Amino acid sequence: MLNVYLGGILLVLGIIALLAQPTAGVVMIGAGYWIFQRASPGERHQASSLFWGCAMVCMIIVTLASA
């Protein structure tokens, strides 16, 4: 599951880095995609479920805190 998150983080950082350092951004995107593709479909599904579960918990906490 770490491959999924690490790959996703590198993809996002690579997209941001494209503006300042295009070469570094392309390298980061390529590395992130390669790491992401090494994960099995089951790992990707598990990471997606965990991510959306955490997002829902955070949404509930923010909603309760703002009330």
KOLDO-552157 format. One record per residue: x, y, z of N, C-alpha, C in turn. Coordinates in Angstrom, 3 decimals, padded with zeros to 6 digits. Layout:
<rs>
X, Y, Z, X, Y, Z, X, Y, Z;
...
</rs>
This chain:
<rs>
000.824, -001.182, 000.000, 000.000, 000.000, 000.000, 000.875, 001.255, 000.000;
002.065, 001.130, 000.542, 002.988, 002.262, 000.552, 003.354, 002.679, -000.873;
003.445, 001.708, -001.796, 003.745, 002.036, -003.194, 002.682, 002.957, -003.783;
001.435, 002.712, -003.433, 000.344, 003.522, -003.983, 000.458, 004.959, -003.488;
000.641, 005.123, -002.175, 000.720, 006.469, -001.622, 001.980, 007.199, -002.072;
003.109, 006.506, -002.083, 004.360, 007.125, -002.520, 004.278, 007.535, -003.992;
003.717, 006.662, -004.819, 003.548, 006.994, -006.231, 002.631, 008.184, -006.432;
001.533, 008.218, -005.685, 000.599, 009.342, -005.792, 001.214, 010.655, -005.354;
001.976, 010.616, -004.277, 002.644, 011.828, -003.795, 003.646, 012.332, -004.829;
004.417, 011.424, -005.410, 005.381, 011.845, -006.436, 004.680, 012.400, -007.673;
003.543, 011.814, -008.046, 002.800, 012.340, -009.193, 002.336, 013.773, -008.935;
001.769, 014.025, -007.769, 001.281, 015.370, -007.451, 002.438, 016.362, -007.359;
003.513, 015.981, -006.671, 004.663, 016.880, -006.570, 005.299, 017.128, -007.937;
005.299, 016.119, -008.798, 005.836, 016.286, -010.142, 005.026, 017.272, -010.959;
003.708, 017.213, -010.816, 002.849, 018.155, -011.540, 003.113, 019.579, -011.060;
003.280, 019.748, -009.759, 003.576, 021.075, -009.214, 004.963, 021.538, -009.660;
005.932, 020.625, -009.677, 007.308, 020.982, -010.040, 007.457, 021.310, -011.522;
006.496, 020.917, -012.342, 006.589, 021.219, -013.778, 006.708, 022.716, -014.045;
006.105, 023.535, -013.200, 006.137, 024.977, -013.425, 007.528, 025.561, -013.205;
008.186, 025.158, -012.119, 009.488, 025.737, -011.785, 010.648, 024.989, -012.435;
010.605, 023.670, -012.411, 011.685, 022.830, -012.937, 011.076, 021.742, -013.823;
010.872, 022.017, -015.105, 010.203, 021.040, -015.967, 010.894, 019.675, -016.019;
012.208, 019.650, -016.051, 012.915, 018.364, -016.125, 012.695, 017.554, -014.849;
012.840, 018.195, -013.710, 012.620, 017.501, -012.434, 011.169, 017.050, -012.310;
010.245, 017.865, -012.790, 008.833, 017.494, -012.740, 008.535, 016.253, -013.554;
009.108, 016.179, -014.754, 008.895, 015.005, -015.606, 009.502, 013.759, -014.969;
010.669, 013.904, -014.367, 011.307, 012.764, -013.693, 010.448, 012.294, -012.521;
009.921, 013.231, -011.747, 009.081, 012.863, -010.604, 007.788, 012.198, -011.055;
007.188, 012.698, -012.118, 005.969, 012.080, -012.640, 006.264, 010.667, -013.126;
007.357, 010.503, -013.847, 007.730, 009.173, -014.331, 008.000, 008.199, -013.199;
008.723, 008.660, -012.177, 009.018, 007.793, -011.029, 007.745, 007.452, -010.265;
006.879, 008.428, -010.083, 005.621, 008.181, -009.381, 004.739, 007.194, -010.118;
004.672, 007.350, -011.432, 003.860, 006.421, -012.231, 004.442, 005.014, -012.182;
005.767, 004.905, -012.251, 006.421, 003.595, -012.212, 006.184, 002.908, -010.867;
006.319, 003.663, -009.774, 006.082, 003.096, -008.443, 004.615, 002.701, -008.292;
003.709, 003.549, -008.780, 002.276, 003.259, -008.680, 001.915, 001.995, -009.455;
002.496, 001.816, -010.630, 002.179, 000.645, -011.447, 002.740, -000.648, -010.864;
003.741, -000.568, -010.005, 004.296, -001.770, -009.376, 003.345, -002.357, -008.338;
002.396, -001.563, -007.848, 001.431, -002.048, -006.858, 000.392, -002.927, -007.555;
-000.062, -003.938, -006.854, -001.080, -004.824, -007.420, -002.440, -004.118, -007.392;
-003.377, -004.573, -008.233, -004.711, -003.968, -008.205, -005.373, -004.060, -006.825;
-005.102, -005.138, -006.099, -005.656, -005.265, -004.747, -005.114, -004.206, -003.804;
-003.803, -003.925, -003.920, -003.196, -002.876, -003.092, -003.781, -001.513, -003.438;
-003.981, -001.260, -004.724, -004.558, 000.025, -005.139, -005.971, 000.186, -004.593;
-006.758, -000.890, -004.643, -008.128, -000.829, -004.134, -008.130, -000.612, -002.621;
-007.256, -001.313, -001.922, -007.164, -001.178, -000.471, -006.748, 000.241, -000.085;
-005.777, 000.803, -000.787, -005.322, 002.163, -000.494, -006.421, 003.176, -000.786;
-007.176, 002.954, -001.853, -008.273, 003.851, -002.191, -009.345, 003.820, -001.111;
-009.681, 002.634, -000.645, -010.686, 002.510, 000.410, -010.227, 003.196, 001.690;
-008.965, 002.999, 002.053, -008.432, 003.626, 003.262, -008.428, 005.143, 003.123;
-008.040, 005.648, 001.950, -008.001, 007.095, 001.721, -009.384, 007.709, 001.880;
-010.394, 007.129, 001.222, -011.742, 007.696, 001.293, -012.348, 007.525, 002.681;
-011.991, 006.459, 003.380, -012.442, 006.300, 004.762, -011.880, 007.391, 005.656;
-010.594, 007.673, 005.519, -009.968, 008.750, 006.301, -010.552, 010.104, 005.924;
-010.843, 010.306, 004.652, -011.437, 011.570, 004.205, -012.819, 011.770, 004.831;
-013.602, 010.698, 004.918, -014.931, 010.797, 005.532, -014.824, 011.117, 007.026;
-013.896, 010.477, 007.718, -013.706, 010.751, 009.149, -013.289, 012.204, 009.353;
-012.379, 012.702, 008.529, -011.943, 014.100, 008.635, -013.097, 015.057, 008.357;
-013.937, 014.713, 007.385, -015.083, 015.559, 007.065, -016.041, 015.628, 008.255;
-016.275, 014.499, 008.905, -017.165, 014.475, 010.067, -016.574, 015.304, 011.208;
-015.278, 015.165, 011.442, -014.626, 015.922, 012.521, -014.703, 017.422, 012.256;
-014.440, 017.833, 011.026, -014.496, 019.262, 010.688, -015.922, 019.782, 010.822;
-016.901, 018.990, 010.397, -018.303, 019.404, 010.509, -018.701, 019.577, 011.968;
-018.319, 018.623, 012.811, -018.656, 018.729, 014.231, -017.911, 019.874, 014.908;
-016.677, 020.114, 014.512, -015.892, 021.186, 015.125, -016.416, 022.566, 014.738;
-017.006, 022.679, 013.565, -017.483, 023.986, 013.112, -018.883, 024.305, 013.629;
-019.548, 023.332, 014.208, -020.926, 023.558, 014.686, -020.951, 024.285, 016.009;
</rs>
